Amino acid sequence: KNLVKQTWLVTQYRVGQMGQLMQVNDSLKFISVANYTYNSFASTYSLYPTGSVYNLTLNYTPWGNLSGSINDYNLSAGSILGNKFTDISNGTSNGSEYYLWIKKIN
């Protein structure tokens, strides 16, 4: 599985389990197996299998370097509905949790 040449849209996010849902319209364009743009800002990402799911890490998002688990359905359906991502940025000790809604647009 890979995301190369796909464009996804972050439509909503929530900070923590009880945070308010915030609407956004942020584009993720996956250029290669390691490079993507977040709203045209060039950065890196990784997608690799870990057991029965995939780990997706998006570096340099507005919320930091986010890492979370997605499954085959998320990839094939092009829909991530409120999956939990954790900020793994260096120097971040609070491990802030973000829940993201992302859909594939092409």
N, C-alpha and C positions, 0 to 999 in steps of 0.2 A: 504494500500500500504506500502511496505517496501523494503529496498535495501539489506536485509540480504543475504549473500553468493553471492552477485553480485560483478563483477569487472568492473569498468569503466575506461576509459582512457581520460585524458585531452590532447587534440591534439593541441589546439591553445588558445591564450588569447590575450586580448588587454587591455591596461591601458587607461581608459577614452574613451569617444565616438570617438575621432579622433586619438587615438594612432595607432601605427603600429601593424599589426598582427604578433605575435611571435609564432613560432612552438615549441611545447614541446611534450614529450611523458611520461607523469606522470600517474602512476597507482593509482587508488582508490579502495581498497579492503574493502568491507563492511562486517565486521565480526559478528556483533550483531546489535541490534536496537539502540545502542549508541556508538559503537566502530568501527573505521575503521583505515586503514593504508594509508598514503600518501607516495608513494615510499618506502614502508616498515617501515615508521616512525609511530608508534602507536599514535592515537589521538581519539578525540570524534567528534560526529556529531549529528544533530537532523533533523528529517523530520516529519513535522506535517501539517495537513490541516489548511488553513486560508481562509475561504470563498470558492471560486471556484478553488483555486490553493493550492499548497503546499509550505511551507517555508522550504528550505534546508539550514542549517548552517553547514559549514565545518570548524572546529577549527584547528588552527596551520598549515595552508597552508603556502607556501612560501610568500604569499601576506597578511598574517594575518588571522584573523577569518572572513571568508566570509559568508554572508547571502544573499540569493536571492530567487526569486519565480520561481517555475517550475510547469508545468501542467500535467494532465493525459497523454497527448500525449508524453511528454518528457519521462515519466516513462515507458509507454507501448511500445513505439517505440525504447527506449534506445538511444535517441538522444537529446542532448541539444545544440542548435545552437546559440551561441552568447548571451545567457541570461546574464542580468546584475546582478552582485553580489557586495555588498558593504562591505568594511572592517569595522567590528563592534568591533574590539579589544579595550580593555580598554585603555584609554589614547589617543586614536586616535580621533582627532577632525575633521580631514579633510574629513572623510567618503569617502575615495578613492573608485572609481568605477572600477570594472574589468568585462570584458565581456569574458565568458568562452565557449569553444566548447568542449563538453564531449560526448563520445559515450560508450555505454555498449558493452563489449566484451564477457561476459558470465554471 
